[in-house]
Amino acid sequence: MPRRHPGVTKYKIKDGRIRWQYIIDNGHDHATGKRRQRRKRGFTTQADALAALKQDRAAIEAGGAYLDAEKLTFLQYMDLWLEGLAQTKLKERTLTDYVNETRRYIHSHMQDVRLHKLSPLHLEALYRTLTEGGGKNGKPLAAKTVLRVHRVIRKALGDAERKGLINSNPARLADKPSTAQDDNERPAWTPAQLRAFLDAAAGEQLYPLFRLAALSGMRRGELCGLMWEDVNFSAQTVRVRQTLAMINGKPKVESPKSRRSRRVLDLDDETADTLRAHRESQAELREFIGTSWTETGYVFTNPTGRPHHPDNVSRAFTGFVRTLDVPYLTLHGLRHTHATQLLAAGTNPRIVSERLGHANVAFTLQVYGHVLPGQQRQAAEAAAALLG
């Protein structure tokens, strides 16, 4: 049946009398991308239909759920929840991630059940399905990705509980996916392997970016979004205040992911000298290019002065790594390498947490605690030494 335009229309019932109905847009289905509509019939006058339509629209504008809570399914609710988030100040990247994860992993792999009948067992079954074959071509999905799905569902159902659509949040009781194995398998280079990489990359165009990544622990978006005004050569520091994020395949400047991500990082002498030399080379290139150069103020740019596309930086890094006799590593692996080497060298975890921009020290230790196998013995020996 073709979709009708929203609004009030009249129709005839069997005995020939006129009745009125209204049709209202019910947003879009994030799983299919199609527009949803609902219709309410049986009004004896046009005024009654218009009044009811006005009430429905007011409820939608206020963010209310106008579907019967008893009939509302979990997947319908997820779509309504995402539409509500789109009207908030949520970061565009975060909303895009929520929409993509809902479409790829929730709509595609979960049976639709009534929202008020959703149980922890339903969610645990979804997590098992994703873990065993929710990836591309039916391959297992990474535990950290399944955990992200769990967090999206928990947040959505938390809002449903707060609005009175459900009595309790079943995601709170569901066994969430464990990422312990993933955390223990975060690849990182040894100091010798990192030195071999840096020595080999010294002549590469992106060497200054690679070195800063390895010696600061900055994220890819933070590196690509770094501005010259945030580099203080006198104090030998860089300030992290923005990130160049990828949203629907396009780069966009955003604020860092959290308050702790806004930070000032000290640089070692060699990295600071590398950035000085890079600034001089960039100035020479700008003069050579002339009017074809676009002044953007970014530290790391392509030959025309525009910031690097983050995906291109990642591809350049992994492509170069494959030519070397070192274990394969992604660009993000340099961040893990920095954290791992600092902790293994006995650096205070609080300092490591600050350099990485983590929310707290506990999170840093949860992620990287496995690289400190000897710390317990050292603590025991130190305690004994105090006794003489």
C-alpha positions in Angstrom: 0.0 0.0 0.0 1.6 3.4 -1.0 2.4 5.8 1.8 0.2 8.9 2.1 1.2 12.4 2.8 0.9 13.3 6.5 -2.1 15.3 7.5 -5.9 15.1 7.9 -8.0 13.5 5.2 -11.6 12.2 4.9 -12.9 8.8 3.8 -16.2 7.0 3.5 -17.3 4.1 5.7 -19.6 1.3 4.4 -22.9 3.2 4.9 -21.6 6.1 2.9 -21.0 8.4 5.9 -17.9 10.6 6.1 -15.2 10.0 8.6 -11.8 11.7 9.2 -8.4 10.3 9.8 -4.9 11.7 10.2 -1.5 10.3 9.1 1.6 11.3 11.0 5.3 10.7 10.3 6.8 8.3 12.8 10.5 9.1 11.9 12.8 6.8 10.0 13.6 3.2 10.5 17.4 3.2 11.1 17.6 -0.5 10.0 16.1 0.1 6.5 16.4 3.9 6.1 12.7 4.0 5.1 10.2 6.5 6.5 7.7 5.2 9.0 4.1 6.5 9.3 1.1 5.7 11.5 -2.6 6.4 10.9 -5.5 7.0 13.2 -9.1 6.8 11.9 -12.7 7.2 13.0 -13.1 10.9 13.8 -16.5 12.3 13.1 -15.4 15.8 12.4 -12.3 17.4 10.8 -11.8 19.5 13.9 -11.5 16.4 16.1 -8.9 14.9 13.8 -6.9 18.1 13.7 -7.0 18.4 17.5 -5.8 14.8 17.9 -3.1 15.4 15.3 -1.9 18.5 17.1 -1.6 16.5 20.4 0.4 13.8 18.7 2.8 16.4 17.2 3.2 18.1 20.5 4.1 14.8 22.2 6.7 14.1 19.5 8.2 17.6 19.8 8.4 17.1 23.6 10.3 13.9 23.1 7.5 11.7 24.4 6.9 8.1 23.2 3.4 8.2 21.7 3.3 4.5 20.9 1.5 2.3 23.4 4.2 1.0 25.8 2.6 -2.4 25.8 2.9 -2.7 22.0 6.3 -1.0 21.7 9.0 -3.4 20.6 12.6 -3.1 21.6 13.8 -2.4 18.1 11.1 0.3 17.6 12.2 1.9 20.9 15.8 1.9 19.8 14.8 3.9 16.7 12.8 6.3 18.7 15.7 6.7 21.2 18.1 7.5 18.5 15.8 10.1 17.0 15.5 11.7 20.4 19.3 11.8 20.8 19.6 13.5 17.4 17.8 16.5 19.0 20.3 16.8 21.9 23.8 18.2 22.1 25.4 14.8 21.7 28.5 14.8 19.6 27.9 14.0 16.0 30.5 11.3 16.0 29.0 9.6 19.1 25.5 9.7 17.5 26.8 8.2 14.3 28.5 5.4 16.2 25.3 4.7 18.1 23.3 4.6 14.8 25.8 2.4 13.1 26.1 -0.1 15.9 22.3 -0.3 16.3 21.9 -1.0 12.5 24.8 -3.4 12.2 24.6 -5.4 15.4 21.2 -4.9 17.1 18.7 -4.7 14.2 20.6 -7.3 12.2 21.1 -10.0 14.9 18.4 -9.7 17.4 14.8 -11.0 17.4 12.2 -8.3 18.0 10.5 -8.6 21.3 8.1 -6.3 23.2 10.2 -3.7 25.1 8.5 -4.6 28.5 9.2 -8.3 27.9 12.9 -7.8 27.2 15.0 -9.9 29.6 18.8 -10.2 30.4 18.6 -13.6 28.6 17.6 -11.9 25.4 20.6 -9.6 25.6 23.0 -12.4 26.6 21.9 -14.4 23.6 22.6 -11.4 21.4 26.1 -11.0 22.8 26.8 -14.7 22.2 25.6 -14.4 18.6 27.8 -11.4 18.0 30.8 -13.0 19.6 30.5 -16.2 17.6 29.6 -14.7 14.2 28.6 -11.1 14.2 31.6 -9.9 12.3 32.1 -9.5 8.5 31.3 -12.7 6.6 30.1 -14.4 9.7 33.4 -14.1 11.5 33.6 -13.6 15.3 33.2 -10.0 16.5 35.9 -8.5 18.7 34.9 -8.5 22.4 35.5 -4.8 22.7 32.9 -4.2 19.9 30.4 -6.4 21.6 31.0 -4.5 24.8 30.3 -1.2 22.9 27.0 -2.7 21.8 26.2 -3.6 25.4 26.9 -0.1 26.5 24.6 1.4 23.9 21.8 -0.9 24.9 22.3 -0.2 28.6 22.2 3.5 28.0 19.1 3.3 25.9 17.3 1.0 28.3 18.4 3.3 31.2 16.5 6.1 29.5 13.5 3.9 29.0 13.5 3.1 32.7 13.8 6.7 33.6 10.8 7.6 31.4 8.7 4.8 32.9 8.5 2.7 29.8 10.0 -0.3 31.7 10.2 -1.1 35.4 13.9 -2.0 35.4 16.8 -2.0 33.0 17.6 -5.7 31.9 21.0 -4.7 30.6 22.1 -4.0 34.2 21.5 -7.7 35.0 22.9 -9.2 31.8 26.4 -10.6 31.9 28.4 -8.1 29.8 31.0 -9.3 27.4 34.5 -9.6 28.8 37.4 -7.9 27.1 40.1 -9.3 29.4 41.6 -11.4 26.6 41.6 -8.5 24.2 43.3 -6.3 26.8 46.0 -8.8 27.4 46.6 -9.1 23.7 47.1 -5.4 22.9 50.1 -5.5 20.6 53.1 -3.3 21.4 56.7 -3.1 20.4 59.8 -3.5 22.6 62.1 -0.5 22.9 64.5 -2.2 20.3 61.7 -2.7 17.8 60.5 0.9 18.3 64.0 2.2 17.7 64.3 0.1 14.6 61.1 1.5 13.3 62.0 5.1 14.0 65.5 4.7 12.4 63.9 3.3 9.3 61.2 5.9 9.1 63.5 8.9 9.6 63.4 9.8 5.9 59.6 9.4 5.5 57.3 12.4 5.1 55.2 11.4 8.1 58.2 10.7 10.3 57.5 13.7 12.6 53.9 12.5 13.2 55.0 8.9 13.8 57.7 10.0 16.3 55.2 12.2 18.2 52.7 9.4 18.3 55.3 7.0 19.7 56.8 9.4 22.3 53.6 11.0 23.5 50.9 8.4 23.3 48.5 10.8 21.4 45.6 9.4 19.6 45.3 9.5 15.8 42.7 12.2 15.7 44.7 14.3 18.2 47.8 14.1 16.0 45.9 15.0 12.8 44.1 17.9 14.7 47.2 19.4 16.2 47.8 23.1 15.4 51.1 25.0 15.5 49.6 27.4 18.1 49.4 24.4 20.4 53.1 23.6 20.2 55.2 25.5 22.7 58.9 25.2 21.8 60.0 27.3 24.8 58.3 25.0 27.3 58.8 22.0 25.0 55.2 20.9 25.2 52.2 20.3 23.0 48.6 21.0 24.0 45.8 18.6 23.1 42.6 20.6 22.7 40.9 19.2 19.6 40.7 16.1 17.5 40.1 15.5 13.8 37.5 12.8 13.8 36.0 10.7 10.9 32.2 11.0 10.6 30.6 9.1 7.8 33.9 8.9 6.0 34.6 12.7 6.3 37.0 14.4 8.6 35.5 16.9 11.1 37.2 18.8 14.0 35.7 18.1 17.4 36.6 18.7 21.0 38.5 15.8 22.8 36.4 12.9 24.0 36.6 13.9 27.7 37.9 16.5 30.0 40.9 14.5 30.9 41.7 14.2 27.1 42.4 18.0 27.1 46.0 17.9 28.3 49.5 19.3 28.0 52.3 16.9 27.2 56.0 17.3 27.8 58.3 16.4 24.9 61.7 14.9 25.0 64.5 16.8 23.3 64.8 14.7 20.1 61.0 14.9 19.5 61.0 18.7 20.0 63.9 19.0 17.6 62.1 16.9 15.1 59.1 19.2 15.2 61.3 22.3 14.8 62.9 20.8 11.7 59.4 19.9 10.5 58.2 23.5 10.9 61.1 24.8 8.9 60.5 22.2 6.1 56.9 23.2 6.0 57.7 26.9 5.7 60.1 26.1 2.8 57.4 24.1 1.1 54.8 26.8 1.6 57.2 29.3 0.0 57.9 27.0 -2.9 54.2 26.1 -3.5 53.1 29.8 -3.4 49.4 30.5 -4.1 48.6 26.8 -4.3 49.3 26.5 -0.6 46.3 26.7 1.8 47.3 28.1 5.2 45.4 26.1 7.8 47.7 26.2 10.8 47.9 22.5 11.2 51.2 20.8 12.2 50.8 17.8 9.9 49.5 18.6 6.4 49.5 17.3 2.9 51.6 19.1 0.2 48.9 21.8 -0.2 48.7 22.7 3.4 45.5 20.9 4.3 45.3 18.5 7.3 45.9 14.8 6.6 42.9 12.5 6.3 43.3 10.3 9.4 42.6 7.1 7.3 45.4 8.0 4.9 47.8 8.4 7.9 46.9 5.0 9.2 47.3 3.4 5.7 50.7 5.0 5.3 51.9 3.8 8.7 50.8 0.2 8.2 52.1 0.1 4.7 55.5 1.2 5.8 55.5 -1.2 8.8 54.9 -4.2 6.4 58.2 -3.4 4.7 60.2 -3.8 7.9 61.4 -6.7 10.0 59.3 -5.8 13.0 56.0 -7.3 14.3 52.9 -5.9 12.5 51.3 -2.9 14.4 48.6 -0.4 13.6 49.1 3.3 14.2 47.1 3.0 17.5 49.6 0.4 18.5 52.2 3.2 19.0 49.9 4.6 21.8 49.9 1.1 23.4 53.7 0.9 23.0 54.2 4.3 24.7 52.0 3.2 27.7 53.5 -0.2 27.9 57.1 1.0 27.9 56.5 3.7 30.5 54.9 1.3 32.9 57.5 -1.4 32.4 60.2 1.3 33.1 58.5 2.0 36.5 56.8 5.3 35.6 54.1 6.3 38.1 50.7 5.0 36.6 49.2 8.4 37.4 51.7 10.1 35.0 51.0 7.5 32.4 47.2 8.0 32.8 47.7 11.8 32.4 49.8 11.4 29.2 47.2 9.1 27.6 44.3 11.3 28.6 42.5 8.4 30.4 39.5 9.2 32.6 41.3 7.9 35.7 44.3 5.8 36.8 42.1 2.8 37.5 41.2 2.6 33.9 44.9 2.7 32.9 45.8 -0.1 35.2 42.8 -2.1 34.1 44.0 -1.9 30.5 47.8 -2.1 31.0 48.2 -3.8 34.4 49.2 -7.1 32.7 52.5 -5.5 31.6 53.6 -5.2 35.2 54.1 -8.9 36.2 57.0 -8.1 38.5 55.5 -5.2 40.5 54.0 -7.5 43.2 57.4 -9.1 43.9 59.1 -5.7 44.0 56.5 -4.5 46.4 56.9 -7.5 48.7 60.7 -7.1 48.7 60.4 -3.4 49.4 58.2 -4.0 52.3 60.6 -6.6 53.7 63.6 -4.2 53.2 61.9 -1.7 55.4 62.3 -4.1 58.3 66.0 -4.2 57.9 
